[in-house]
């Protein structure tokens, strides 16, 4: 398994099909599914297809993709992060995303992984801006984005094909530009 990034407490590594059970368990947790996609768990075949899709990134890019988050001390699967060009958007403005097991919530893993991906993206590519989005009512995800250095840039109506709790309040986008990142003490160290 190829490690992409290492943080203080996590390894972000490439996915393999051996991760199907962990991703299926993650996406079968109703708490995890509250604010994502259709809110419903997925099945094993869908999970396998999803991981195969994620693995396709590794052949196309050294900087963009989906990575399994692994606790360095325990080897426990914590969830995943992605950093990739969002479909229909410029390749130099990648989207940051994450999904963690509920047992890992509130422990700083999402912020730690997000910061590592943002730093790596600005240090190793020509990206000009990193974006992330969530439902306006998803306060925990918004706090992660803020702690990772992103700022609220816009709010917009939700365009999901299914109803999710709070989607009537729309979605929010957060972003950080290269200039903003370069102005942070973290970038100078």
Secondary structure, 3 states (H helix, E strand, C coil): CCEEEECCCEEEEECCHHHHHHHHHHHHCHHHHCCCCCCCCCCHHHHHHHHHHHHCHHHHCCCCEEEEEEECCCCCEEEEEEEECCCCCCCCCCEEEEEECHHHCCCCHHHHHHHHHHHHHHHHCCCCEEEEEEECCCHHHHHHHHHCCCEEEEEECCCCCCCCCCHHHCEEEEEEEHHHHHCCHHHHC
